């Protein structure tokens, strides 16, 4: 990830739209403004505000102290290299904001602008920035799995151990098929979306992570814990990222605008997610081509159209399967040809039917037609369509698409890397 990656491309992206129908969202994606004054690896001290819930103006620590403490504990355990400062009265003062100073008390007031809040944060703490966590969606949906008839295979048999003929399996075996009713069932789907915004000491938003959670029969605590884990993981990867190390003599590659689906083009987070992956994947993937993020740069450049940017869900109907289980064991004695008595046993097996209720899985799909162009002649070197889907994030699907494209770019124009 390198400076100048997003820059002026954001404005142009919003103007390069193609007709599209469907939904676009940025849940589960992270982007970073790398033109910012402070980059992830430079942050040393960050104030963590209480979680803001839904449409509340400000977060309130007392509303959910348990979840706020969970977040702060996770950040200080896994968000290495940063002193994450919170508001909990239960935590050590040497690590967290003092509560008996009016400057610190003032930080939880409502601010008309982020610039005002940033000034107050810096005045009270000298922190590099502050994190605003926000629960944007929290709901339990009841998914109904209807009563369903199916056919299952039933088996009965016994295994004989230490019998007159030694050990033998599946004796007196019988099997047949019979109808089985999977009962109706209602499952509770926990749905929770959350975003984190990191703002610098000037009140400029420099990072956003929007994540979501979808799972059955789970608590809010479990959902938040998973989302906190995702955030610290992404944060750690951002801090570890290094500039591209391209081979000597590698040709330079620049970037031009992408045509975007209308719904993605109208959404700030979607635009930033797409362009962040577009630029970042190039520097992460290629060694034989040097990326150049300045506007209209490069001996070659890439451009194209993101024609698919959709999310959805797939219903998996109820089904049943079977397994055999040990029902009872009977011992018996037998006498061999020499008159010696032995003890054997028979293990009797029956069939158990297991019901699985219907449920939804979720997906994110991305498709793009991407071109590599010779900047001096305007000639298209090659153009291909790439597609990918992911069960968790648009960002993962985007990176898969762009990684495949940049692999082809490197094969086409890249210098050989030993």
C-alpha positions in Angstrom: 0.0 0.0 0.0 1.5 3.3 -1.1 0.9 7.0 -0.9 -1.2 8.6 -3.6 -3.2 5.5 -4.4 -6.7 7.0 -4.2 -6.1 10.7 -4.7 -8.0 12.4 -7.5 -9.4 9.2 -8.9 -12.3 9.3 -6.5 -13.9 12.3 -8.2 -13.5 10.9 -11.6 -14.8 7.5 -10.5 -18.2 9.0 -9.6 -18.5 10.5 -13.1 -17.7 7.2 -15.0 -21.0 5.3 -14.5 -22.6 2.5 -16.4 -26.2 1.3 -16.2 -26.7 -1.3 -13.5 -29.4 -2.8 -11.4 -29.0 -4.5 -8.0 -27.6 -3.6 -4.6 -24.1 -2.3 -3.7 -22.6 -2.0 -0.3 -19.3 -1.8 1.4 -19.8 -4.0 4.4 -16.7 -6.0 5.3 -14.3 -3.8 3.6 -11.4 -1.5 4.6 -9.9 1.5 2.9 -7.2 3.9 3.9 -6.5 7.4 2.6 -2.8 7.1 1.9 -2.5 10.8 1.1 -3.2 11.4 4.8 -0.6 13.1 6.9 -0.4 10.1 9.3 -0.3 6.6 7.9 -1.2 3.4 9.9 2.3 2.5 10.8 2.9 6.0 12.2 0.0 6.0 14.7 1.3 5.7 18.3 -1.6 6.9 20.4 -5.3 6.7 19.5 -8.4 7.6 21.6 -11.1 5.0 21.4 -14.6 6.6 21.7 -17.5 4.6 23.2 -19.5 2.6 20.7 -22.3 4.7 19.0 -25.5 2.7 18.6 -27.6 3.1 15.4 -28.9 6.7 15.1 -27.4 8.0 18.3 -25.5 11.3 17.9 -22.7 10.1 20.3 -21.5 6.9 21.9 -22.1 6.5 25.7 -19.8 4.3 27.7 -22.4 3.6 30.3 -24.8 2.2 27.7 -22.7 -0.9 27.0 -19.6 -1.0 29.3 -19.1 -4.7 28.7 -18.8 -4.3 24.9 -16.7 -1.1 25.1 -14.3 -3.0 27.4 -14.2 -5.9 25.0 -13.2 -3.6 22.1 -10.5 -1.8 24.1 -9.1 -5.1 25.5 -8.9 -6.5 21.9 -7.2 -3.4 20.6 -4.6 -3.3 23.3 -4.0 -7.0 22.9 -3.8 -7.3 19.1 -3.5 -3.7 17.9 0.2 -3.7 18.4 2.3 -0.6 18.4 -0.5 1.7 19.5 -1.6 3.0 22.9 -5.4 2.7 22.6 -6.9 5.0 25.2 -10.5 4.5 26.4 -13.0 6.0 28.8 -13.6 3.1 31.2 -13.6 3.9 34.9 -12.5 0.3 35.6 -9.2 0.5 33.8 -5.8 1.6 34.9 -5.2 5.4 34.7 -1.7 4.9 33.4 -3.1 3.3 30.2 -6.3 5.2 29.8 -7.8 8.7 29.9 -7.9 10.3 33.3 -11.4 11.1 34.4 -10.8 13.9 37.0 -9.6 16.5 34.4 -12.2 18.7 32.8 -10.3 18.4 29.4 -10.9 14.7 29.4 -14.5 15.0 30.5 -15.1 17.5 27.7 -14.1 14.8 25.1 -17.4 13.0 25.5 -19.5 16.1 24.8 -21.3 16.5 21.5 -19.2 18.3 18.9 -20.7 20.1 15.9 -17.8 19.1 13.7 -15.1 16.5 13.7 -12.6 19.3 13.4 -13.7 20.6 16.8 -13.6 17.2 18.3 -10.1 16.6 16.9 -8.8 19.8 18.4 -10.2 18.8 21.9 -8.7 15.3 21.6 -5.3 16.6 20.7 -5.4 19.3 23.4 -6.3 16.8 26.1 -4.2 13.8 25.0 -1.8 14.8 22.2 -3.0 11.6 20.5 -2.4 11.1 16.8 -6.1 10.5 16.2 -9.3 8.9 17.5 -11.5 5.9 16.6 -15.2 6.2 16.3 -17.0 2.7 16.5 -20.6 2.6 15.3 -23.1 -0.2 15.3 -25.1 0.6 12.2 -27.4 -2.4 12.1 -28.5 -4.8 14.8 -31.3 -7.2 14.3 -32.5 -10.8 14.7 -34.3 -12.2 11.7 -36.4 -15.3 12.1 -35.9 -17.7 9.1 -38.5 -20.3 8.7 -37.6 -23.8 7.6 -40.8 -25.6 6.5 -41.8 -29.1 7.3 -40.3 -31.3 4.5 -40.7 -34.9 3.6 -37.7 -36.8 2.4 -36.4 -40.3 1.9 -33.7 -41.8 4.1 -31.8 -45.1 4.1 -32.2 -47.3 7.2 -29.7 -50.0 8.1 -29.5 -52.7 10.8 -26.7 -55.2 11.4 -24.4 -56.6 14.0 -20.6 -57.0 14.3 -19.2 -60.2 15.8 -16.0 -60.0 17.9 -14.0 -63.1 18.9 -16.6 -65.5 17.5 -16.0 -69.0 16.0 -14.9 -67.4 12.8 -13.0 -64.5 14.4 -14.1 -60.9 13.9 -16.8 -60.3 11.3 -18.6 -57.1 10.4 -22.2 -56.3 9.2 -23.7 -59.7 9.8 -27.5 -60.1 9.2 -27.4 -56.9 7.3 -30.7 -55.3 6.2 -31.4 -52.0 4.6 -34.4 -50.2 3.2 -35.7 -46.7 2.4 -38.5 -45.0 4.2 -40.1 -41.6 4.2 -39.1 -39.2 6.9 -40.6 -35.9 7.9 -38.2 -33.1 8.8 -40.2 -30.9 11.2 -40.7 -27.2 10.7 -38.3 -25.0 12.5 -37.6 -21.3 13.1 -34.0 -20.2 13.3 -32.8 -16.9 14.7 -30.3 -15.2 12.4 -28.1 -12.6 14.2 -27.4 -9.7 11.8 -25.0 -7.0 13.0 -23.1 -4.4 10.9 -20.5 -2.1 12.3 -18.2 0.5 11.0 -15.0 2.0 12.5 -13.7 5.4 11.4 -10.2 6.6 12.2 -9.8 10.3 12.2 -6.5 12.2 12.4 -5.7 15.2 14.7 -7.2 17.5 12.2 -10.5 15.7 12.1 -10.0 14.1 8.7 -11.3 10.6 8.1 -8.2 8.5 7.2 -9.5 5.0 7.5 -12.9 3.2 7.4 -13.7 -0.4 8.1 -17.3 -1.6 7.5 -17.9 -5.1 8.7 -20.9 -7.3 9.1 -21.8 -10.5 10.9 -24.4 -13.1 9.9 -24.8 -16.3 11.9 -27.6 -18.4 13.4 -28.4 -18.8 17.1 -25.6 -16.4 18.2 -25.5 -13.5 20.7 -24.7 -9.9 20.2 -21.5 -10.5 22.2 -20.4 -13.2 19.9 -21.0 -11.0 16.9 -19.2 -8.0 18.3 -16.3 -10.1 19.4 -15.8 -11.4 15.8 -16.1 -7.9 14.3 -13.5 -6.6 16.8 -11.2 -9.5 15.8 -11.6 -8.6 12.1 -10.8 -5.0 12.7 -7.6 -5.6 14.7 -6.5 -8.1 12.0 -7.0 -5.6 9.2 -5.3 -2.9 11.2 -2.3 -5.2 11.8 -2.0 -5.9 8.1 -2.1 -2.2 7.2 0.7 -1.5 9.7 2.9 -4.3 8.2 2.4 -3.3 4.6 5.6 -2.2 2.8 6.3 -0.3 -0.4 6.5 -2.3 -3.6 10.0 -3.7 -4.4 10.0 -3.9 -8.2 12.9 -5.4 -10.2 15.5 -3.1 -11.9 14.4 -2.0 -15.4 10.8 -2.9 -14.8 8.3 -1.0 -17.0 6.0 1.4 -15.2 2.3 0.9 -14.9 -0.2 3.7 -14.2 -3.9 3.8 -13.5 -6.9 5.4 -15.2 -10.5 5.6 -14.1 -12.8 2.6 -13.9 -16.4 2.6 -15.1 -18.5 1.7 -12.1 -22.0 0.3 -11.6 -24.4 3.1 -10.7 -25.2 2.0 -7.2 -21.5 1.6 -6.4 -20.7 4.9 -8.0 -23.1 6.7 -5.8 -21.7 5.2 -2.6 -18.5 6.8 -1.2 -17.4 3.6 0.6 -18.0 1.4 -2.4 -15.9 3.7 -4.6 -13.1 3.9 -2.1 -13.2 0.1 -1.6 -13.0 -0.6 -5.3 -10.2 1.9 -6.0 -8.2 0.9 -2.9 -8.2 -2.7 -4.0 -7.5 -1.7 -7.6 -4.3 0.2 -6.7 -3.2 -1.8 -3.7 -3.4 -5.2 -5.4 -1.0 -4.0 -8.2 1.7 -3.1 -5.7 1.2 -6.2 -3.7 1.0 -8.7 -6.6 3.7 -7.6 -9.1 7.5 -7.6 -8.9 8.4 -7.4 -12.6 6.3 -4.2 -13.2 6.7 -1.0 -11.2 3.5 0.8 -10.2 3.2 4.6 -10.5 0.3 6.1 -8.6 0.7 9.7 -9.9 -2.1 10.9 -12.3 -1.8 9.9 -15.9 1.5 8.1 -15.3 3.1 5.0 -16.7 4.5 3.5 -19.9 1.4 1.3 -19.7 -1.8 1.9 -17.9 -4.8 -0.1 -16.7 -8.5 0.8 -17.1 -11.8 -0.9 -17.6 -15.3 -1.5 -16.3 -16.5 -3.1 -13.0 -19.8 -4.5 -14.4 -20.8 -6.7 -11.4 -20.9 -5.5 -7.8 -23.6 -7.4 -6.0 -24.4 -9.0 -2.7 -27.1 -11.6 -2.0 -28.1 -14.7 -0.1 -28.8 -18.3 -1.1 -31.4 -20.5 0.5 -30.3 -24.0 1.4 -33.4 -26.2 1.9 -33.8 -28.6 4.8 -32.3 -32.1 4.4 -31.7 -35.2 6.5 -28.9 -37.7 6.6 -28.2 -40.9 8.6 -25.6 -42.6 10.7 -25.4 -45.9 12.4 -24.9 -46.2 16.1 -24.2 -49.0 18.6 -27.6 -49.9 20.1 -26.6 -52.8 22.4 -23.9 -55.4 23.0 -24.6 -59.1 23.8 -22.0 -61.6 25.0 -22.0 -65.3 24.1 -19.9 -68.3 24.7 -18.7 -70.9 22.3 -16.5 -74.0 22.3 -13.8 -74.8 19.8 -12.9 -78.2 18.4 -10.5 -78.8 21.3 -13.2 -78.3 23.8 -12.0 -74.9 24.9 -14.6 -72.3 25.9 -14.4 -68.8 24.6 -16.4 -65.6 25.1 -17.5 -63.5 22.1 -19.8 -60.6 21.7 -22.2 -59.2 19.2 -22.5 -55.4 18.7 -25.9 -54.5 17.3 -26.3 -51.3 15.2 -29.3 -49.3 14.3 -29.7 -46.1 12.2 -30.1 -42.6 13.5 -31.7 -39.9 11.4 -30.3 -36.4 11.6 -32.4 -33.4 10.6 -30.8 -30.2 9.2 -33.0 -27.2 8.9 -33.0 -24.8 6.0 -30.7 -21.7 6.2 -29.2 -18.9 4.2 -25.6 -18.3 3.2 -24.4 -14.9 2.0 -22.2 -13.9 -0.9 -20.5 -11.0 -2.6 -19.9 -11.0 -6.3 -17.5 -8.9 -8.4 -17.0 -8.9 -12.2 -14.8 -6.6 -14.2 -13.5 -6.2 -17.8 -10.0 -4.9 -17.5 -7.6 -3.6 -20.1 -3.8 -3.1 -20.3 -3.0 -0.2 -22.6 0.3 1.0 -24.1 0.3 4.7 -23.1 2.4 5.9 -26.0 0.2 4.4 -28.7 -3.1 3.9 -27.0 -3.1 0.3 -28.2 -4.8 -2.3 -26.0 -2.3 -5.0 -25.2 -5.0 -7.3 -23.9 -8.4 -7.3 -22.3 -10.1 -10.0 -20.3 -13.2 -10.4 -18.1 -12.5 -11.5 -14.5 -15.1 -12.6 -11.9 -15.0 -13.8 -8.3 -17.2 -14.2 -5.3 -16.6 -14.4 -1.6 -18.8 -15.4 1.4 -17.6 -12.6 3.6 -16.4 -9.4 1.8 -16.5 -7.4 -1.3 -12.9 -6.6 -0.7 -11.8 -10.3 -0.9 -13.7 -10.8 -4.2 -12.2 -7.5 -5.6 -8.7 -8.6 -4.7 -9.2 -12.0 -6.4 -10.3 -10.2 -9.6 -7.4 -7.7 -9.6 -4.8 -10.3 -8.5 -5.8 -12.4 -11.6 -5.5 -9.4 -13.8 -2.2 -8.3 -12.5 -0.8 -11.8 -12.9 -1.7 -11.5 -16.6 -0.2 -8.0 -16.8 3.1 -9.3 -15.3 3.2 -12.2 -17.7 2.6 -9.8 -20.6 5.0 -6.9 -20.0 6.9 -7.7 -16.8 10.7 -8.2 -16.6 11.9 -11.6 -15.3 12.4 -11.7 -11.6 14.9 -14.2 -10.2 
